[in-house]
């Protein structure tokens, strides 16, 4: 065909363009060196594969979940990229959920790899059990071991330190901490949060346990392990893990006095506000921080200013740090689609194009192109010695400080892959919970203090109990270790509960129908709907009724089938009977979320519901400037909800430089009292109230306008009669105002009750459920879109819906007995 095309170019058939969606294509407008190199790589790929048109994938990223949320939501919405970027902890979930297509057929046809064993020999040893493992039958290939993804160059987590900061603190700038004792000592000497100086970087948030792994491994513990029978289980309930947590909490939460006499917690960035931490990093005031070192770009730091060393050795005598990389896989759910010319391209061709892209990214040619481009841009010093030697640029080796490559090789040899077992996409969240509980105990002063062996052992015992409880919870919920006997008991209870829920739902629907069926106003007897007489009213309601049926009730009924399924976004779903409901009923996490929902609702209804009423009454009594006051209180409603949330989150930043802490501290200091900065949204004593206040602040103004309008309908003569009878201001409110607007209060209360139960969005952005704030709606969201347990999420939604329905029917019955009249002269 190629010869014919050269001899008869006018008759050559045009190439069929193959559309290929990939994640994170480089921005052609960027001037960053790394991006420019990636652009050159894509140009070389296009030269070799002119028929493939690369399309950038864009998705929605959810606050506090991570970059993987983009991919999870895209897969759930049917718009996934063809080439997936897979991190270690998500890999097993992607395999078991049929997201990844086995690469075996392509590897065996590839002239470089030829066979699976040969391919595995070329892969780093730490990656082999990750990329070659058991999986389900897919794409005509049987269940069993397959190659599911290919990795880029390894990333090794190491410790960086600022030599100038070390020298300023009186430390030897050429000697990093070798063990945990030195690490703690260095962090203490480097820290001064009042002056934005921090000894060590440490992650916070819902996945903070990522930063705990080097300590866990250094103490000889493990997050998850795989037994000989191939089953995974959580293993962080060990004494080794407790020893690691005891040291970790001392770094993060040890109480001490700074140079100004202010009580501080810990020697890390975990208690500093985000702005102060960013300023410390930019100004070079962060003494030590963990970082990733890439094999191909290991010379990006200035060795005269920043030192590089393995992570300090723990009690187990090892420096075990994290190994990671970018993994590429082919999406198993690829479907045929049209290209830019409008021609249909079958799924098989798109899948072949995906393999070409992955093979190119991991080829020697791509590495060589990368090195040549970096050298041509004058960035040869940034490349690793291994790459420079491989492609003959040895003249740059003299710029590398002694020991840098040895540090990388040592960390690679002693490091461990990020947890990649069953359902490990949630491992950091489950492991973070006992860490947060330990931090809370430190804030509340419930931990033994001091460096004595007795105090240390007492703390270890406390942490051991926390970790063991979290391990059991993780094995039951994340990994699913439940005995057959226990499962049978749970299923029996679930069947009984299902019958009760179904009966209760039918009872509620019957009562709603009965309550709102038309009745004769005189005799009280039921009468028909009188369609002929009231046809115009029914016609007006018809569009709204159809819209509600299509967008609410149809998806609800249609999606209820998931109640009985282990639903898969890709591939066939399995019917599991009442297993989903059984898991929900026996989940302590679910009932804790229900309790947190009631806590949130209590605060919202006791503070947030009364605030607009009180504000309306006060504005009604203002004699001058009513319009100005009403405008001021209504202004928050003009702001976007997200703006309100992030603005208050900025106020709540912890540390002495946080806005709210500075405000409260200045007031407390006026009275000559000491003030310790509060972690408003990390401390469980304050977090729930902190989540409620922004909603009340934003909603009080708009809500009061409704009540102001209703207060206009209260007859003035009624107030005058009450005054003649000797009623004071509060008696008039109780006996005249409130009874008059009682119907409006009840209607708004029903709406406020339902709105308060739907509080997931606020909590997701503010805390992501940390600090004992995870409400039911957020828990359902996590179960569906992070755990990918849609059947379990549907079961939770039904249980929550029935609870809310009972309250609603009670208030609807009360409303049905009320009489509404017009005000004024008519």
GUTOR-456023 format. One record per residue (C-alpha): x, y, z; chain. Coordinates in steps of 0.5 Angstrom, whole numbers, plus 500, padded with zeros to 3 digits. Layout:
BEGIN
PT    px    py    pz   bake
PT     X     Y     Z      A
...
% end
This chain:
BEGIN
PT    px    py    pz   bake
PT   500   500   500      A
PT   506   505   502      A
PT   509   504   495      A
PT   503   505   491      A
PT   502   511   495      A
PT   508   514   493      A
PT   507   512   486      A
PT   500   515   485      A
PT   500   520   491      A
PT   493   523   488      A
PT   490   516   489      A
PT   492   515   496      A
PT   487   514   501      A
PT   487   520   507      A
PT   489   517   514      A
PT   483   515   518      A
PT   484   520   524      A
PT   484   516   531      A
PT   481   521   537      A
PT   485   519   543      A
PT   483   522   550      A
PT   489   523   555      A
PT   490   526   561      A
PT   494   532   563      A
PT   497   534   556      A
PT   502   540   556      A
PT   499   547   555      A
PT   502   550   549      A
PT   502   557   552      A
PT   506   555   558      A
PT   514   557   558      A
PT   516   553   564      A
PT   522   548   562      A
PT   518   542   564      A
PT   512   543   560      A
PT   516   545   554      A
PT   520   539   554      A
PT   513   535   554      A
PT   511   539   548      A
PT   517   537   544      A
PT   515   529   546      A
PT   508   530   544      A
PT   511   533   537      A
PT   515   527   537      A
PT   510   522   538      A
PT   506   526   533      A
PT   511   525   528      A
PT   511   517   529      A
PT   504   517   529      A
PT   501   522   525      A
PT   494   519   525      A
PT   493   520   532      A
PT   490   526   534      A
PT   491   527   542      A
PT   485   530   545      A
PT   486   533   552      A
PT   482   531   558      A
PT   479   535   563      A
PT   475   534   569      A
PT   472   536   575      A
PT   476   536   581      A
PT   473   535   588      A
PT   476   539   594      A
PT   480   535   599      A
PT   480   528   595      A
PT   485   529   590      A
PT   487   529   583      A
PT   484   522   582      A
PT   477   525   584      A
PT   477   528   576      A
PT   478   521   574      A
PT   473   517   578      A
PT   467   522   577      A
PT   469   522   569      A
PT   468   514   569      A
PT   462   515   573      A
PT   459   520   568      A
PT   461   516   562      A
PT   467   521   559      A
PT   473   518   562      A
PT   480   519   558      A
PT   482   513   554      A
PT   489   513   557      A
PT   489   513   565      A
PT   494   515   570      A
PT   494   511   575      A
PT   497   512   582      A
PT   499   506   587      A
PT   493   506   592      A
PT   488   506   586      A
PT   490   501   582      A
PT   487   495   585      A
PT   480   498   585      A
PT   481   500   578      A
PT   483   493   576      A
PT   477   490   580      A
PT   472   495   578      A
PT   474   493   570      A
PT   477   500   569      A
PT   483   497   566      A
PT   485   493   560      A
PT   490   488   560      A
PT   496   490   556      A
PT   499   483   555      A
PT   497   482   548      A
PT   500   489   546      A
PT   507   487   550      A
PT   507   480   547      A
PT   507   483   540      A
PT   512   489   542      A
PT   519   488   539      A
PT   522   491   545      A
PT   519   487   550      A
PT   517   480   546      A
PT   514   477   553      A
PT   511   478   559      A
PT   517   475   563      A
PT   522   480   559      A
PT   518   486   560      A
PT   518   484   568      A
PT   525   484   568      A
PT   526   491   565      A
PT   521   494   571      A
PT   524   496   577      A
PT   523   490   582      A
PT   519   494   587      A
PT   514   495   581      A
PT   513   488   579      A
PT   508   486   584      A
PT   504   492   583      A
PT   503   492   575      A
PT   503   484   575      A
PT   497   481   579      A
PT   491   478   579      A
PT   485   481   576      A
PT   478   479   573      A
PT   476   477   566      A
PT   476   482   561      A
PT   477   484   554      A
PT   476   476   552      A
PT   482   475   557      A
PT   481   470   562      A
PT   481   472   570      A
PT   488   471   573      A
PT   495   475   573      A
PT   496   480   567      A
PT   500   486   566      A
PT   495   492   568      A
PT   499   498   567      A
PT   506   501   565      A
PT   510   506   570      A
PT   515   512   568      A
PT   521   513   572      A
PT   521   512   579      A
PT   519   517   584      A
PT   523   517   591      A
PT   521   521   597      A
PT   527   524   601      A
PT   529   529   606      A
PT   531   536   604      A
PT   534   541   608      A
PT   535   549   608      A
PT   543   549   609      A
PT   542   557   611      A
PT   536   556   616      A
PT   541   550   619      A
PT   546   555   620      A
PT   542   561   623      A
PT   539   556   628      A
PT   546   554   630      A
PT   546   547   626      A
PT   551   544   622      A
PT   549   545   615      A
PT   552   539   612      A
PT   549   534   617      A
PT   542   532   616      A
PT   538   528   622      A
PT   540   521   622      A
PT   535   518   626      A
PT   529   520   630      A
PT   532   523   636      A
PT   536   528   632      A
PT   530   530   627      A
PT   526   532   633      A
PT   532   536   636      A
PT   533   539   630      A
PT   525   541   629      A
PT   525   544   636      A
PT   531   548   635      A
PT   528   551   628      A
PT   521   552   630      A
PT   518   559   632      A
PT   511   559   629      A
PT   510   567   631      A
PT   516   569   626      A
PT   513   564   621      A
PT   519   559   622      A
PT   517   552   622      A
PT   522   546   623      A
PT   519   541   619      A
PT   513   540   614      A
PT   508   535   615      A
PT   501   534   611      A
PT   494   536   614      A
PT   487   534   612      A
PT   483   528   610      A
PT   489   524   607      A
PT   494   526   612      A
PT   497   519   613      A
PT   501   520   607      A
PT   506   523   611      A
PT   505   518   617      A
PT   508   512   612      A
PT   515   514   613      A
PT   515   514   620      A
PT   510   507   620      A
PT   515   504   616      A
PT   521   506   620      A
PT   518   503   626      A
PT   518   497   623      A
PT   510   497   622      A
PT   506   496   615      A
PT   499   500   613      A
PT   497   494   609      A
PT   499   487   608      A
PT   498   481   603      A
PT   497   474   607      A
PT   500   468   604      A
PT   493   466   601      A
PT   493   473   597      A
PT   488   476   602      A
PT   489   483   604      A
PT   488   486   611      A
PT   490   492   615      A
PT   496   492   619      A
PT   497   498   623      A
PT   494   496   629      A
PT   501   494   631      A
PT   505   496   637      A
PT   510   498   632      A
PT   505   503   629      A
PT   504   506   636      A
PT   511   507   637      A
PT   511   511   630      A
PT   505   515   632      A
PT   507   517   639      A
PT   513   520   635      A
PT   509   523   630      A
PT   505   526   635      A
PT   511   529   639      A
PT   513   532   633      A
PT   506   535   631      A
PT   503   536   638      A
PT   508   537   643      A
PT   506   543   648      A
PT   511   548   648      A
PT   512   556   649      A
PT   515   560   644      A
PT   520   566   645      A
PT   514   571   646      A
PT   511   566   651      A
PT   505   564   647      A
PT   503   556   648      A
PT   505   553   641      A
PT   503   545   639      A
PT   509   542   635      A
PT   514   543   631      A
PT   511   542   624      A
PT   507   546   619      A
PT   501   542   621      A
PT   499   547   626      A
PT   500   553   622      A
PT   496   557   617      A
PT   496   556   610      A
PT   499   563   608      A
PT   504   563   614      A
PT   507   556   611      A
PT   507   559   604      A
PT   511   565   606      A
PT   515   560   610      A
PT   517   556   604      A
PT   518   562   599      A
PT   522   566   604      A
PT   526   560   606      A
PT   524   559   613      A
PT   522   552   613      A
PT   528   548   616      A
PT   526   541   613      A
PT   521   538   608      A
PT   520   532   605      A
PT   520   532   597      A
PT   520   527   591      A
PT   526   526   587      A
PT   526   523   580      A
PT   531   519   577      A
PT   531   523   570      A
PT   531   530   574      A
PT   535   529   580      A
PT   539   536   579      A
PT   533   541   580      A
PT   535   543   587      A
PT   541   548   588      A
PT   546   544   592      A
PT   549   550   596      A
PT   543   552   599      A
PT   539   545   599      A
PT   541   539   602      A
PT   538   532   600      A
PT   539   526   604      A
PT   535   519   606      A
PT   529   520   611      A
PT   532   519   618      A
PT   533   512   621      A
PT   527   509   625      A
PT   527   505   631      A
PT   527   499   627      A
PT   534   501   624      A
PT   531   502   617      A
PT   530   508   613      A
PT   524   506   609      A
PT   521   511   605      A
PT   516   512   599      A
PT   517   509   592      A
PT   512   512   587      A
PT   511   513   580      A
PT   506   515   574      A
PT   503   509   572      A
PT   499   509   565      A
PT   493   504   563      A
PT   488   503   558      A
PT   481   504   560      A
PT   477   498   559      A
PT   471   502   557      A
PT   473   505   551      A
PT   467   506   546      A
PT   468   507   538      A
PT   466   515   536      A
PT   467   520   531      A
PT   473   523   530      A
PT   474   531   528      A
PT   472   529   521      A
PT   466   526   522      A
PT   468   519   521      A
PT   467   513   526      A
PT   473   510   529      A
PT   472   503   532      A
PT   474   502   539      A
PT   479   497   537      A
PT   483   502   533      A
PT   483   507   539      A
PT   485   502   544      A
PT   491   501   539      A
PT   493   508   539      A
PT   492   508   547      A
PT   498   503   547      A
PT   502   506   542      A
PT   502   513   547      A
PT   503   509   553      A
PT   509   505   549      A
PT   512   511   547      A
PT   512   515   554      A
PT   516   509   557      A
PT   521   508   551      A
PT   528   509   550      A
PT   527   514   544      A
PT   522   518   549      A
PT   528   518   554      A
PT   533   521   549      A
PT   528   526   546      A
PT   527   528   553      A
PT   535   529   555      A
PT   536   532   548      A
PT   531   537   549      A
PT   533   539   556      A
PT   541   540   554      A
PT   539   544   548      A
PT   535   549   553      A
PT   541   549   558      A
PT   538   545   563      A
PT   543   539   563      A
PT   545   540   570      A
PT   538   538   572      A
PT   538   531   569      A
PT   540   525   573      A
PT   547   522   572      A
PT   544   516   570      A
PT   541   519   564      A
PT   547   523   562      A
PT   551   517   562      A
PT   546   513   558      A
PT   546   518   552      A
PT   553   521   553      A
PT   553   528   556      A
PT   558   526   561      A
PT   561   533   562      A
PT   555   535   566      A
PT   557   530   571      A
PT   562   535   575      A
PT   556   539   577      A
PT   553   534   581      A
PT   554   534   589      A
PT   558   528   592      A
PT   552   523   595      A
PT   546   525   591      A
PT   546   519   586      A
PT   548   515   592      A
PT   542   518   596      A
PT   537   516   591      A
PT   540   509   590      A
PT   539   508   597      A
PT   532   510   598      A
PT   530   506   592      A
PT   533   500   595      A
PT   530   501   602      A
PT   524   504   600      A
PT   517   501   599      A
PT   511   502   594      A
PT   505   506   597      A
PT   500   502   599      A
PT   496   498   593      A
PT   492   493   596      A
PT   484   492   596      A
PT   480   498   596      A
PT   487   502   598      A
PT   484   508   595      A
PT   481   510   602      A
PT   487   507   606      A
PT   490   514   608      A
PT   483   517   610      A
PT   482   510   615      A
PT   489   511   617      A
PT   488   519   618      A
PT   482   518   623      A
PT   486   515   629      A
PT   492   520   628      A
PT   486   526   628      A
PT   484   522   635      A
PT   491   522   637      A
PT   492   530   636      A
PT   485   531   639      A
PT   487   528   645      A
PT   493   532   645      A
PT   489   539   644      A
PT   485   537   650      A
PT   491   535   655      A
PT   489   528   655      A
PT   496   525   654      A
PT   501   524   659      A
PT   506   529   658      A
PT   514   529   658      A
PT   520   525   656      A
PT   520   520   661      A
PT   520   512   659      A
PT   513   512   663      A
PT   510   517   660      A
PT   512   515   653      A
PT   510   508   654      A
PT   503   511   657      A
PT   502   514   650      A
PT   504   508   646      A
PT   499   504   650      A
PT   493   509   648      A
PT   495   510   641      A
PT   496   502   640      A
PT   488   502   642      A
PT   486   507   637      A
PT   490   504   632      A
PT   487   497   633      A
PT   480   500   633      A
PT   482   503   627      A
PT   485   497   624      A
PT   479   493   625      A
PT   474   498   622      A
PT   479   498   616      A
PT   478   491   615      A
PT   471   491   616      A
PT   469   497   612      A
PT   475   498   607      A
PT   477   491   605      A
PT   471   487   607      A
PT   473   482   612      A
PT   467   479   615      A
PT   466   472   617      A
PT   460   468   614      A
PT   456   467   621      A
PT   457   474   622      A
PT   454   476   615      A
PT   448   471   616      A
PT   446   475   622      A
PT   447   481   619      A
PT   443   479   612      A
PT   437   477   617      A
PT   437   483   620      A
PT   437   487   614      A
PT   431   483   611      A
PT   427   485   617      A
PT   429   492   617      A
PT   428   492   609      A
PT   421   490   611      A
PT   420   495   616      A
PT   422   501   611      A
PT   418   498   606      A
PT   412   498   610      A
PT   414   505   613      A
PT   415   508   606      A
PT   408   505   604      A
PT   405   508   610      A
PT   408   515   609      A
PT   405   515   602      A
PT   398   513   604      A
PT   398   518   609      A
PT   400   524   605      A
PT   395   522   600      A
PT   390   522   605      A
PT   392   528   608      A
PT   392   532   602      A
PT   386   529   598      A
PT   380   534   597      A
PT   375   535   602      A
PT   368   538   603      A
PT   370   544   607      A
PT   363   544   611      A
PT   362   536   611      A
PT   369   534   611      A
PT   367   528   607      A
PT   372   526   601      A
PT   370   529   594      A
PT   373   528   587      A
PT   379   532   584      A
PT   374   535   580      A
PT   378   536   574      A
PT   373   539   569      A
PT   372   544   574      A
PT   379   546   576      A
PT   382   544   569      A
PT   386   551   569      A
PT   389   550   575      A
PT   391   543   574      A
PT   394   545   567      A
PT   398   550   570      A
PT   401   545   575      A
PT   403   540   570      A
PT   410   543   567      A
PT   412   543   574      A
PT   409   536   576      A
PT   412   533   570      A
PT   419   536   571      A
PT   419   533   578      A
PT   417   526   576      A
PT   423   526   570      A
PT   428   529   574      A
PT   427   527   581      A
PT   422   521   582      A
PT   424   517   576      A
PT   432   517   577      A
PT   430   515   584      A
PT   426   509   582      A
PT   430   507   577      A
PT   436   508   581      A
PT   433   503   587      A
PT   435   497   583      A
PT   442   499   585      A
PT   440   497   592      A
PT   440   490   591      A
PT   447   490   587      A
PT   454   490   587      A
PT   454   496   582      A
PT   460   497   577      A
PT   460   503   572      A
PT   464   498   567      A
PT   462   491   566      A
PT   457   487   569      A
PT   454   488   576      A
PT   452   483   581      A
PT   446   482   585      A
PT   448   481   592      A
PT   441   481   595      A
PT   441   485   602      A
PT   448   485   603      A
PT   448   493   602      A
PT   443   494   607      A
PT   446   489   612      A
PT   453   493   611      A
PT   450   500   612      A
PT   446   497   619      A
PT   452   495   622      A
PT   457   500   620      A
PT   459   505   626      A
PT   461   510   621      A
PT   454   511   618      A
PT   451   511   625      A
PT   456   516   627      A
PT   455   520   621      A
PT   447   520   622      A
PT   449   523   629      A
PT   453   528   626      A
PT   447   530   622      A
PT   443   531   628      A
PT   448   535   631      A
PT   449   539   625      A
PT   441   540   624      A
PT   441   542   632      A
PT   445   547   631      A
PT   442   550   625      A
PT   435   550   627      A
PT   437   552   634      A
PT   441   558   632      A
PT   440   559   624      A
PT   433   558   624      A
PT   431   563   630      A
PT   436   568   627      A
PT   432   571   621      A
PT   426   571   626      A
PT   430   575   631      A
PT   433   580   626      A
PT   426   581   622      A
PT   423   583   629      A
PT   429   588   630      A
PT   429   591   623      A
PT   421   592   624      A
PT   422   596   630      A
PT   428   600   627      A
PT   425   607   626      A
PT   430   610   622      A
PT   435   607   616      A
PT   431   601   615      A
PT   433   600   608      A
PT   440   601   609      A
PT   440   596   615      A
PT   436   591   610      A
PT   441   592   605      A
PT   447   591   609      A
PT   444   584   612      A
PT   442   582   605      A
PT   449   583   602      A
PT   452   576   604      A
PT   446   573   599      A
PT   449   576   593      A
PT   456   573   594      A
PT   457   566   591      A
PT   456   560   596      A
PT   463   558   595      A
PT   466   565   596      A
PT   463   565   603      A
PT   465   558   604      A
PT   473   559   602      A
PT   472   566   606      A
PT   470   563   612      A
PT   475   558   611      A
PT   481   563   611      A
PT   478   566   617      A
PT   479   559   621      A
PT   486   558   619      A
PT   490   555   625      A
PT   496   558   628      A
PT   498   565   631      A
PT   497   568   624      A
PT   490   566   623      A
PT   485   572   622      A
PT   480   569   627      A
PT   486   567   632      A
PT   489   574   631      A
PT   482   578   633      A
PT   480   573   639      A
PT   487   574   641      A
PT   487   581   641      A
PT   481   581   645      A
PT   483   576   650      A
PT   490   580   651      A
PT   486   586   653      A
PT   484   583   659      A
PT   491   581   661      A
PT   489   573   659      A
PT   494   568   655      A
PT   491   566   649      A
PT   493   559   645      A
PT   491   559   638      A
PT   485   555   636      A
PT   485   550   630      A
PT   478   552   629      A
PT   476   547   623      A
PT   481   541   626      A
PT   479   541   633      A
PT   473   537   634      A
PT   470   542   640      A
PT   470   547   635      A
PT   469   544   628      A
PT   462   543   627      A
PT   460   550   630      A
PT   465   553   625      A
PT   461   550   619      A
PT   455   552   622      A
PT   456   560   623      A
PT   458   561   615      A
PT   451   558   613      A
PT   447   562   619      A
PT   451   569   617      A
PT   450   568   609      A
PT   442   566   610      A
PT   440   571   616      A
PT   439   577   611      A
PT   435   574   606      A
PT   431   570   611      A
PT   429   576   615      A
PT   426   579   609      A
PT   420   574   608      A
PT   419   575   616      A
PT   419   582   615      A
PT   413   581   609      A
PT   409   577   614      A
PT   410   582   620      A
PT   407   587   615      A
PT   400   583   615      A
PT   400   583   623      A
PT   394   588   624      A
PT   396   595   628      A
PT   390   595   632      A
PT   392   588   635      A
PT   398   591   638      A
PT   394   597   640      A
PT   389   592   644      A
PT   395   589   647      A
PT   398   595   649      A
PT   392   597   653      A
PT   392   591   656      A
PT   399   592   659      A
PT   403   587   655      A
PT   410   589   654      A
PT   415   588   648      A
PT   416   581   649      A
PT   409   579   651      A
PT   406   582   644      A
PT   411   578   641      A
PT   409   572   644      A
PT   402   573   644      A
PT   401   577   638      A
PT   406   576   633      A
PT   408   569   633      A
PT   401   566   633      A
PT   400   571   627      A
PT   406   568   623      A
PT   405   561   626      A
PT   404   558   619      A
PT   410   561   616      A
PT   414   559   621      A
PT   412   552   620      A
PT   413   552   613      A
PT   420   555   613      A
PT   421   550   619      A
PT   420   544   614      A
PT   424   547   609      A
PT   430   549   614      A
PT   429   542   617      A
PT   430   539   610      A
PT   436   544   608      A
PT   440   542   614      A
PT   439   535   613      A
PT   443   536   606      A
PT   449   539   609      A
PT   454   535   605      A
PT   457   541   601      A
PT   459   545   606      A
PT   462   540   610      A
PT   466   537   604      A
PT   469   544   603      A
PT   470   546   610      A
PT   473   539   613      A
PT   471   534   609      A
PT   468   530   615      A
PT   475   531   619      A
PT   474   533   627      A
PT   468   529   628      A
PT   464   533   622      A
PT   462   528   617      A
PT   455   528   616      A
PT   450   523   613      A
PT   450   526   606      A
PT   458   527   605      A
PT   458   520   608      A
PT   454   517   602      A
PT   458   522   597      A
PT   464   518   599      A
PT   461   511   599      A
PT   459   512   592      A
PT   465   516   589      A
PT   471   515   593      A
PT   469   508   595      A
PT   465   506   589      A
PT   460   502   593      A
PT   454   505   589      A
PT   449   500   592      A
PT   451   501   599      A
PT   450   509   598      A
PT   443   508   595      A
PT   442   504   601      A
PT   444   509   606      A
PT   440   514   602      A
PT   434   510   603      A
PT   435   510   610      A
PT   436   517   611      A
PT   430   519   606      A
PT   425   515   611      A
PT   428   518   617      A
PT   427   525   614      A
PT   420   523   611      A
PT   417   522   618      A
PT   418   529   620      A
PT   416   532   614      A
PT   409   528   614      A
PT   408   530   621      A
PT   409   538   619      A
PT   405   537   613      A
PT   399   534   617      A
PT   399   540   621      A
PT   400   545   615      A
PT   393   541   612      A
PT   389   544   618      A
PT   391   551   618      A
PT   387   556   614      A
PT   390   561   610      A
PT   387   568   609      A
PT   389   575   605      A
PT   391   581   609      A
PT   389   588   608      A
PT   382   591   605      A
PT   380   584   601      A
% end
